[in-house]
Amino acid sequence: MSSSSDEENAGNFFLGMILETAKIVAEMEEDGEDEETSQPRTRVAALNRDREGAYERLAGDYFSKNYVYTNEQFGCRFQMSRQLFVRIANDLANYDDFFTLRYDGRGRRGFTTFQKCTSPLCQLAYGTASDSWNESLTMSERMSWGCLYEFFKGIVNLYRKVYLRRPTKKDIGKLYTFHEETHGFPGMLGSIDCTHWQWCNCPVAWCDQYMSGDIGYPSIILEAACSQDLWIWHALFGVVGSNNDLNLLTRSHVFDDIDSSFMLNGVSYKHGYYLADDTYPSYTAMVKTIPELSDEKRKKMFAKWQELARRDVERLFDVIKAKWGIIQQPAHAFEPKKVRYIMYACLILQT
């Protein structure tokens, strides 16, 4: 009897606590409703943007029959020809309805395909903030950032398999011939190297794995291999900055699925080779400067030609940074996936 009475008292106690808590919560909600009703809710007034007028000015300056700015001026501002811009805009409009002209639920006119492509290209070329083109395109910061991300995503999904593809047997033969005639290295596939892109908005919990001791800030590594004419046929971006050139090769696919056999002086070699700096491991597919050689004159001559030919990939990094201002600055995206889209899109547009 005593145990049953104790259980009944405990149940009554917990029931009373629940009822008391519910009463307190109800009183708090009533007080909150009184405060909300006494202070009316205000919303930011929508700006009266002349989107149609902005498109007419944009079309009159660049895309009409009697456009104002010449092809040279267009190329300087957009880092591409007018024909290429129109082609990319049409491909994006066919790929995703986001880049088409749409109307919202209130019947308000949206932005056209050219407006949605002009904003990300201006941000890409000049590295400016998303709201810096508000006056000319009448586009808000949120819309500009949305266009920028969707533009990068569309470029990568549309053109990556074409412009960042692996070289075929015919392409490899052209690379061998071209590099032998240009640099004097038979069997050379290209030059390979890595560079770091600072990530200023890296989450604090990830800073240690994205930070390297010799750099001092979070970064993401880009590994690229290119030919003398800056054709990028291998690009790996997204490896955390704490890695180096040695352990980066374990994640790279630069040696995979390439039939690169060649003949030299009657001897058949199974794989071609890359020109690399001294930080890479001593693989047969990596040709570096000879550290020690009895003939000092031959050593200096080989080192000179090897370093000159190896600068192709370094020149690629400089060209990309000079052409696309967004890479000159630290990456501001909060997600690694968006940072990868930005880098791959810049590589595709460069190719």
LINLINPE-V744324 format. One record per run of one state. SS is the DSSP state (h for helix, s for strand, l for the rest). FROM is the first residue (numbers start at 1). TO is the last residue. If there is no record, write none. Layout:
SS_FROM_TO + SS_FROM_TO
This chain:
l_1_1 + h_2_38 + l_39_50 + h_51_63 + l_64_70 + h_71_78 + l_79_81 + h_82_95 + l_96_96 + h_97_99 + l_100_102 + s_103_103 + l_104_108 + s_109_109 + l_110_112 + h_113_126 + l_127_133 + h_134_137 + l_138_140 + h_141_163 + l_164_168 + h_169_182 + l_183_187 + s_188_199 + l_200_203 + h_204_210 + s_211_211 + l_212_217 + s_218_226 + l_227_231 + s_232_240 + l_241_244 + h_245_248 + l_249_261 + s_262_264 + l_265_266 + s_267_269 + l_270_272 + s_273_275 + l_276_285 + s_286_287 + l_288_295 + h_296_323 + l_324_324 + h_325_328 + l_329_330 + s_331_331 + l_332_335 + h_336_350 + l_351_351
